[in-house]
Amino acid sequence: MAADGVSLDFQEQIAFLRRKVALPTERWDDLRHGAHVRAASVAGMTQVGLIQDVYSALERHAGDYEAFKASFDDLITKAGWKPRPRAGKSDEETRAWRAGVIYRTNMRTSYMAGRYQQMTDPDVLKARPYWRYRHNYARHPRPVHLALDGTVLLATNPWWRVWYPPNGWGCHCDVETLSERDLARLGKSGPDPTPAGSSYRAFDPRTGQSETRYPGIDRGWEYNVGEEAVAGLVPPELQTPLPPVSAAPAIDPAKLPALPPERPADPSRILPDGLADGEYIDAMLAEFGAMIGKPVAYRDASGGIVTLSERMFEQRNLDGETTRYKVTKSGRHRYLLLLADAIRDPDEIWASWARTPDGSTVLRRTYLRRTKISGHDLFASFAWTEAGWAGVTGYDAKPQYIARQRQGALLYRRGRK
């Protein structure tokens, strides 16, 4: 056991990696905060099988970078995948750099997540209720992190919700647990004052949505990786990986908790009949600041990004040409605002596999929401893929039907934070 009463033999660290869901991404900030905790992702890597193989290599070679690097190089060579070029760097140097980023980022976040789980064990908290921020050696130290070195606070101080390390790319800051006796040895009679600091509002460069940032923390790292893993977007007991295509569900539907209670909605959220297709489309897109001809990238409650535009409504022929809008299909035109509510403020978000008309397999994100409107329960399901979408609403949906929508891997559940 470590000197501070907390050990880490990789059990919690490997468990953290194994719970991840392989999600294709084009850029690192396709996902944000809790989404990085839940997702296995490699920026620019869209082959789910390859992502899974890379994370399997991380599990096998945790603690052995050279072995991971060799495995990573072999995997991407066989798959024909190339990382984005780096200015002035050869392909070999770029591959080595990318392997290092993947390895160090995942080892550091998984280590700190596992460490948080151990440090917040009730017995450990009782014996060692104080945490001390430690700045480790860095060739180019961040001044803010260096200034925090040695700061002692209660483990329950809300400050840790933001400042628990790592706090940026390549950050090696750590946290020690301390007992009352340790505190006395440091010449302290109690915790230090909470460090002064201010947050500021900025705009997500990908979506334009407002986000909170903190001086001294790299964008995208303003969260506690350990808290997100234990008490974040998804309950720990539902943090299962996405099963392979055609495999049995990872979670027994009969054991799923009920969806969060339905929320009331104004009847005006149901659109009237008789509008033009374009009016229905614009009504839904306007909920996200978009309109026909003006698409928007929207970051959902799980931290992932979906693209919303009129393309979701287009009917295409075999040549890929748009022939018409499919707005009134199954009478869903009247409920488009309720489907928008499901995207913007869902009860749950699931990732699962879907078959396209040409037989290929794509990843699907399904947004679920229960609403009470005019005394009736209404269930809305919006399923999104890169290939298209499907929206379904219905009154007093049967439990068996709702259970069928809750398939794959859970990415978000309302009420967790």
C-alpha positions as CSV (number, residue, x, y, z in Angstrom):
1,M,0.0,0.0,0.0
2,A,1.2,3.5,-0.8
3,A,2.4,5.8,2.0
4,D,-0.9,7.8,1.9
5,G,-3.0,4.7,2.5
6,V,-4.1,4.4,-1.1
7,S,-2.7,1.8,-3.5
8,L,-3.4,1.2,-7.1
9,D,-2.5,-2.2,-8.6
10,F,-4.3,-1.3,-11.9
11,Q,-7.5,-3.2,-10.9
12,E,-9.6,0.0,-10.8
13,Q,-7.6,1.4,-13.7
14,I,-8.2,-1.5,-16.0
15,A,-11.9,-1.7,-15.0
16,F,-12.2,2.0,-16.0
17,L,-10.8,1.2,-19.4
18,R,-13.0,-1.8,-19.9
19,R,-16.2,0.1,-19.2
20,K,-15.6,2.4,-22.2
21,V,-17.8,2.5,-25.3
22,A,-15.9,2.7,-28.6
23,L,-17.2,5.8,-30.4
24,P,-15.9,7.1,-33.7
25,T,-14.7,10.7,-33.7
26,E,-13.1,13.1,-36.2
27,R,-11.5,15.4,-33.6
28,W,-10.7,15.2,-29.9
29,D,-13.4,17.7,-29.0
30,D,-16.2,15.7,-30.7
31,L,-16.6,14.5,-27.1
32,R,-16.5,16.6,-23.9
33,H,-16.0,16.0,-20.2
34,G,-18.1,13.0,-19.1
35,A,-18.3,11.8,-22.7
36,H,-14.5,11.2,-22.6
37,V,-14.9,9.1,-19.4
38,R,-17.6,6.9,-21.0
39,A,-16.0,6.7,-24.5
40,A,-13.1,4.9,-26.0
41,S,-12.1,7.2,-28.8
42,V,-9.1,8.2,-31.0
43,A,-9.4,11.5,-32.8
44,G,-9.8,10.8,-36.5
45,M,-10.4,7.1,-36.0
46,T,-13.9,6.1,-37.2
47,Q,-13.5,2.3,-37.4
48,V,-15.1,0.9,-34.3
49,G,-13.3,-2.4,-34.5
50,L,-10.0,-0.6,-34.7
51,I,-10.8,1.6,-31.7
52,Q,-11.7,-1.5,-29.7
53,D,-8.4,-3.1,-30.7
54,V,-6.4,-0.1,-29.6
55,Y,-8.1,0.0,-26.2
56,S,-7.6,-3.8,-25.8
57,A,-3.9,-3.0,-26.4
58,L,-4.0,-0.3,-23.7
59,E,-5.4,-2.9,-21.3
60,R,-2.8,-5.5,-22.1
61,H,0.1,-3.1,-22.0
62,A,-0.8,-0.8,-19.1
63,G,2.5,0.2,-17.6
64,D,4.5,-0.7,-20.7
65,Y,4.5,2.1,-23.3
66,E,7.0,0.5,-25.7
67,A,4.8,-2.7,-25.9
68,F,1.7,-0.6,-26.5
69,K,3.5,1.5,-29.2
70,A,4.6,-1.6,-31.1
71,S,1.0,-3.0,-30.9
72,F,-0.5,0.3,-31.9
73,D,1.8,0.5,-34.9
74,D,0.9,-3.0,-36.0
75,L,-2.8,-2.4,-35.6
76,I,-3.0,0.8,-37.7
77,T,-0.7,-0.6,-40.3
78,K,-2.9,-3.6,-40.8
79,A,-6.0,-1.4,-40.8
80,G,-4.5,1.1,-43.3
81,W,-5.2,4.0,-40.9
82,K,-3.0,7.0,-40.8
83,P,-3.0,9.8,-38.2
84,R,-3.2,13.4,-39.4
85,P,0.2,14.6,-40.6
86,R,2.1,16.9,-38.3
87,A,4.0,19.8,-39.8
88,G,7.7,19.0,-40.3
89,K,7.3,15.5,-39.0
90,S,7.8,12.2,-40.8
91,D,5.1,9.5,-40.9
92,E,7.1,7.5,-38.4
93,E,7.5,10.4,-36.0
94,T,3.8,11.3,-36.3
95,R,2.7,7.7,-35.5
96,A,5.0,7.6,-32.5
97,W,3.7,11.0,-31.3
98,R,0.1,9.8,-31.6
99,A,0.8,6.6,-29.8
100,G,2.4,8.6,-27.0
101,V,-0.6,10.9,-26.7
102,I,-3.1,8.0,-26.7
103,Y,-1.1,6.1,-24.1
104,R,-0.3,8.9,-21.7
105,T,-3.7,10.4,-21.8
106,N,-5.5,7.1,-21.1
107,M,-3.1,5.9,-18.5
108,R,-3.2,9.2,-16.7
109,T,-7.0,9.6,-16.7
110,S,-7.6,5.9,-15.9
111,Y,-5.1,6.1,-13.0
112,M,-6.6,9.2,-11.5
113,A,-10.2,7.8,-11.9
114,G,-9.1,4.6,-10.1
115,R,-7.3,6.5,-7.5
116,Y,-10.4,8.7,-6.9
117,Q,-12.4,5.5,-6.4
118,Q,-10.0,4.3,-3.7
119,M,-9.6,7.7,-2.0
120,T,-13.3,8.1,-1.7
121,D,-13.8,4.7,0.0
122,P,-15.7,5.5,3.2
123,D,-13.0,3.9,5.4
124,V,-10.2,5.8,3.7
125,L,-12.1,9.1,3.9
126,K,-12.7,8.6,7.6
127,A,-9.0,7.9,8.3
128,R,-7.6,10.4,5.7
129,P,-10.2,13.2,5.2
130,Y,-7.8,15.7,3.7
131,W,-6.4,15.9,0.1
132,R,-3.2,17.7,-0.9
133,Y,-2.6,18.9,-4.4
134,R,0.8,18.0,-5.7
135,H,2.6,19.4,-8.7
136,N,4.9,16.9,-10.2
137,Y,8.0,17.6,-12.3
138,A,7.4,19.1,-15.7
139,R,9.9,20.5,-18.1
140,H,7.5,23.4,-18.7
141,P,5.4,23.7,-15.6
142,R,2.1,25.5,-15.7
143,P,2.4,28.5,-13.3
144,V,-1.2,28.0,-11.9
145,H,-0.5,24.3,-11.2
146,L,2.8,25.1,-9.6
147,A,1.2,27.7,-7.4
148,L,-1.3,25.1,-6.2
149,D,1.4,22.7,-5.0
150,G,0.9,21.7,-1.4
151,T,-2.6,23.1,-1.1
152,V,-4.6,21.0,1.5
153,L,-8.3,20.9,1.4
154,L,-11.0,18.6,2.8
155,A,-11.8,15.8,0.3
156,T,-15.4,17.1,0.3
157,N,-14.5,20.6,-0.8
158,P,-16.4,21.4,-4.1
159,W,-13.1,22.8,-5.5
160,W,-12.0,19.3,-6.3
161,R,-15.0,18.9,-8.7
162,V,-13.1,21.1,-11.2
163,W,-9.4,21.0,-10.1
164,Y,-8.9,17.3,-9.4
165,P,-6.1,16.3,-11.8
166,P,-5.3,15.9,-14.6
167,N,-6.0,19.5,-15.6
168,G,-4.7,19.5,-19.1
169,W,-2.7,17.7,-21.8
170,G,0.4,16.2,-20.3
171,C,-0.6,17.3,-16.8
172,H,1.1,15.0,-14.1
173,C,-0.3,16.7,-11.1
174,D,-1.5,14.3,-8.4
175,V,-3.4,14.2,-5.1
176,E,-2.3,12.8,-1.7
177,T,-4.6,11.8,1.1
178,L,-3.7,13.1,4.6
179,S,-4.7,12.1,8.1
180,E,-5.1,14.5,11.1
181,R,-1.6,13.4,12.2
182,D,-0.2,14.2,8.7
183,L,-1.8,17.6,8.9
184,A,-0.1,18.3,12.2
185,R,3.3,17.3,10.8
186,L,2.8,19.9,8.1
187,G,2.2,22.5,10.8
188,K,-1.4,22.9,10.0
189,S,-4.4,23.0,12.3
190,G,-6.9,22.7,9.5
191,P,-7.3,22.9,5.8
192,D,-6.1,25.8,3.7
193,P,-8.4,28.4,2.4
194,T,-10.0,27.4,-0.9
195,P,-7.8,28.8,-3.6
196,A,-9.2,32.0,-5.1
197,G,-10.0,31.6,-8.8
198,S,-12.6,32.7,-11.3
199,S,-14.4,31.0,-14.1
200,Y,-15.4,32.7,-17.3
201,R,-17.9,32.0,-20.0
202,A,-16.7,31.2,-23.5
203,F,-18.2,29.7,-26.6
204,D,-17.6,26.1,-27.7
205,P,-15.7,26.6,-31.0
206,R,-17.4,23.5,-32.5
207,T,-21.0,24.4,-31.7
208,G,-21.2,28.0,-30.5
209,Q,-22.9,26.8,-27.3
210,S,-21.8,28.6,-24.1
211,E,-19.3,26.7,-21.8
212,T,-17.5,27.4,-18.5
213,R,-13.7,27.6,-18.5
214,Y,-11.1,28.2,-15.8
215,P,-7.7,30.0,-16.1
216,G,-5.0,27.3,-15.7
217,I,-7.0,24.4,-17.0
218,D,-6.8,23.4,-20.7
219,R,-10.1,23.5,-22.6
220,G,-11.9,20.2,-22.2
221,W,-10.3,19.3,-18.9
222,E,-12.5,21.3,-16.6
223,Y,-14.0,18.2,-14.8
224,N,-13.1,15.6,-12.3
225,V,-12.5,12.3,-14.1
226,G,-12.9,10.3,-11.0
227,E,-16.2,11.8,-9.9
228,E,-17.5,11.5,-13.5
229,A,-16.7,7.8,-13.4
230,V,-18.3,7.2,-10.0
231,A,-21.2,9.7,-10.0
232,G,-21.3,11.2,-13.4
233,L,-23.6,10.8,-16.5
234,V,-24.2,7.0,-16.1
235,P,-24.7,4.9,-12.9
236,P,-21.6,2.6,-12.4
237,E,-23.8,-0.5,-12.6
238,L,-24.9,0.5,-16.1
239,Q,-21.4,1.4,-17.3
240,T,-21.1,-1.6,-19.7
241,P,-19.3,-1.6,-23.0
242,L,-21.2,-1.7,-26.3
243,P,-21.6,-5.3,-27.3
244,P,-20.6,-6.5,-30.8
245,V,-23.1,-6.4,-33.6
246,S,-25.7,-9.2,-33.2
247,A,-24.4,-10.0,-29.7
248,A,-26.8,-10.4,-26.8
249,P,-27.6,-7.1,-24.9
250,A,-25.0,-6.1,-22.4
251,I,-27.7,-5.1,-19.9
252,D,-30.7,-7.3,-19.2
253,P,-33.7,-5.1,-20.0
254,A,-35.6,-6.6,-17.1
255,K,-32.9,-5.2,-14.7
256,L,-32.9,-1.7,-16.0
257,P,-34.2,1.0,-13.7
258,A,-37.4,2.8,-14.8
259,L,-36.9,5.9,-16.8
260,P,-36.8,9.1,-14.8
261,P,-40.3,10.5,-14.1
262,E,-42.1,12.2,-17.0
263,R,-42.0,16.0,-17.2
264,P,-45.0,18.2,-18.1
265,A,-45.1,19.9,-21.5
266,D,-47.4,22.6,-22.9
267,P,-49.9,21.4,-25.5
268,S,-48.5,24.2,-27.7
269,R,-45.5,22.0,-28.3
270,I,-47.7,19.9,-30.6
271,L,-47.7,21.6,-34.0
272,P,-50.8,22.0,-36.1
273,D,-51.7,20.2,-39.3
274,G,-51.5,22.0,-42.6
275,L,-48.1,23.6,-42.5
276,A,-45.7,23.3,-45.4
277,D,-42.9,20.8,-45.1
278,G,-40.3,23.6,-44.8
279,E,-42.2,25.2,-42.0
280,Y,-42.2,22.0,-40.0
281,I,-38.5,21.5,-40.6
282,D,-37.6,25.1,-39.7
283,A,-39.7,24.8,-36.5
284,M,-37.6,21.9,-35.2
285,L,-34.3,23.3,-36.4
286,A,-35.0,26.7,-34.8
287,E,-34.9,24.9,-31.4
288,F,-31.2,24.6,-31.9
289,G,-30.5,27.9,-33.7
290,A,-30.5,26.3,-37.2
291,M,-32.7,26.6,-40.2
292,I,-33.0,25.2,-43.8
293,G,-29.6,26.0,-45.4
294,K,-28.0,26.7,-42.1
295,P,-27.0,23.5,-40.3
296,V,-25.7,23.4,-36.7
297,A,-23.4,21.1,-34.8
298,Y,-25.1,20.5,-31.4
299,R,-23.4,19.1,-28.3
300,D,-25.8,16.9,-26.5
301,A,-26.2,16.1,-22.8
302,S,-23.7,13.2,-23.0
303,G,-21.0,15.5,-24.4
304,G,-21.1,14.2,-28.0
305,I,-21.8,16.2,-31.1
306,V,-24.6,15.6,-33.6
307,T,-25.2,17.6,-36.8
308,L,-28.8,18.9,-37.3
309,S,-30.0,20.1,-40.7
310,E,-32.7,19.6,-43.2
311,R,-30.7,16.6,-44.5
312,M,-32.4,14.7,-41.7
313,F,-35.7,15.1,-43.5
314,E,-34.5,14.4,-47.1
315,Q,-35.7,11.4,-49.1
316,R,-33.0,10.3,-51.5
317,N,-33.0,8.0,-54.6
318,L,-30.5,5.3,-55.4
319,D,-28.2,8.0,-56.9
320,G,-28.2,9.9,-53.7
321,E,-30.3,12.8,-55.1
322,T,-32.9,14.4,-52.9
323,T,-36.4,13.7,-54.2
324,R,-38.5,15.1,-51.4
325,Y,-38.8,15.7,-47.7
326,K,-40.1,13.0,-45.5
327,V,-41.7,15.2,-42.8
328,T,-45.2,13.8,-42.4
329,K,-44.1,10.1,-42.3
330,S,-46.2,8.3,-39.6
331,G,-47.7,11.6,-38.6
332,R,-44.6,12.7,-36.8
333,H,-44.7,16.2,-38.2
334,R,-46.9,17.4,-35.3
335,Y,-44.5,16.1,-32.7
336,L,-41.2,17.5,-34.1
337,L,-40.9,19.9,-31.1
338,L,-41.2,17.1,-28.7
339,L,-38.5,15.2,-30.6
340,A,-36.4,18.3,-30.3
341,D,-37.0,18.2,-26.5
342,A,-35.8,14.6,-26.5
343,I,-32.5,15.7,-28.1
344,R,-32.0,18.8,-26.0
345,D,-33.0,17.5,-22.6
346,P,-33.4,13.7,-22.8
347,D,-34.1,11.2,-20.0
348,E,-31.5,8.8,-21.5
349,I,-29.1,8.6,-24.4
350,W,-28.1,5.1,-25.8
351,A,-25.5,4.0,-28.3
352,S,-26.3,0.9,-30.4
353,W,-25.8,-0.6,-33.8
354,A,-28.2,-0.1,-36.7
355,R,-28.4,-1.6,-40.2
356,T,-28.7,0.8,-43.2
357,P,-30.7,-0.1,-46.3
358,D,-27.5,-1.1,-48.1
359,G,-26.7,-3.6,-45.4
360,S,-23.9,-1.7,-43.7
361,T,-23.7,-1.2,-40.0
362,V,-23.6,2.2,-38.4
363,L,-23.5,3.5,-34.8
364,R,-26.8,4.9,-33.6
365,R,-27.5,7.4,-30.8
366,T,-31.0,7.1,-29.4
367,Y,-32.5,10.0,-27.3
368,L,-35.4,9.0,-25.0
369,R,-37.8,11.3,-23.1
370,R,-41.1,10.8,-21.3
371,T,-43.5,13.8,-21.3
372,K,-46.9,14.3,-19.7
373,I,-49.2,16.4,-22.0
374,S,-52.9,17.0,-21.5
375,G,-53.0,14.3,-18.9
376,H,-51.4,11.6,-21.0
377,D,-48.0,10.1,-21.0
378,L,-46.1,10.6,-24.2
379,F,-42.9,8.8,-25.1
380,A,-40.5,10.3,-27.6
381,S,-37.6,8.4,-29.2
382,F,-35.1,10.1,-31.6
383,A,-32.5,7.9,-33.2
384,W,-29.6,9.6,-35.1
385,T,-26.9,8.1,-37.3
386,E,-24.6,9.6,-39.9
387,A,-26.9,7.9,-42.5
388,G,-30.2,9.4,-41.3
389,W,-32.6,9.5,-38.4
390,A,-35.8,8.1,-37.1
391,G,-38.2,9.8,-34.8
392,V,-41.1,8.1,-33.0
393,T,-43.7,9.5,-30.5
394,G,-46.6,7.7,-28.9
395,Y,-49.0,8.0,-26.1
396,D,-49.0,5.6,-23.2
397,A,-46.3,3.4,-24.7
398,K,-46.1,-0.1,-23.3
399,P,-43.1,-1.0,-21.1
400,Q,-42.0,-3.7,-23.5
401,Y,-41.8,-1.1,-26.3
402,I,-39.8,1.4,-24.2
403,A,-37.4,-1.5,-23.2
404,R,-36.7,-2.2,-26.8
405,Q,-35.5,1.4,-27.3
406,R,-33.0,1.0,-24.4
407,Q,-30.5,-1.2,-26.2
408,G,-26.7,-1.1,-26.4
409,A,-24.6,1.1,-24.1
410,L,-26.0,3.9,-21.9
411,L,-24.2,7.2,-22.5
412,Y,-26.4,9.5,-20.3
413,R,-29.1,9.4,-17.7
414,R,-31.0,12.4,-16.4
415,G,-30.8,13.2,-12.8
416,R,-27.2,11.9,-12.2
417,K,-25.8,15.4,-11.6
